[in-house]
Every structure is written in structure tokens, then in C-alpha cells.
Amino acid sequence: MDIVTSLLQLAAIVWASYVLVNSFTKLTNALTTWTAAIARLVSVLKQFFTRNKK
């Protein structure tokens, strides 16, 4: 019984780690995408304002 319990605990830890890493990767990808989009928007706005000043 002890072996089964420890195996179940190990499996639960591995599964939780996998889920955490998976969601962390998705979050990182989303943040990267958002950062790129915001940077693009900022550069477009800068070009727009510098063009209007001239």
C-alpha cells in the first residue's frame, strides 16, 4: 500500500508540474505576442506623430 501511495503522489506531482509548465508556456507565448503588438502600435503612433509635426 505504501508503494502504491508514493507512486500516486509521484504521478500527481509530475502531472501538476506538467500542467504548470504547460500553462506557463502558454502565458509566456501570449505575453510575447502582446508585447510585440504593443511595440508595433507604439512605433506606428510615433511615426504618425512625427509626420504630423512636420
Secondary structure, 3 states (H helix, E strand, C coil): CHHHHHHHHHHHHHHHHHHHHHHHHHHHHHHHHHHHHHHHHHHHHHHHHHHHHC
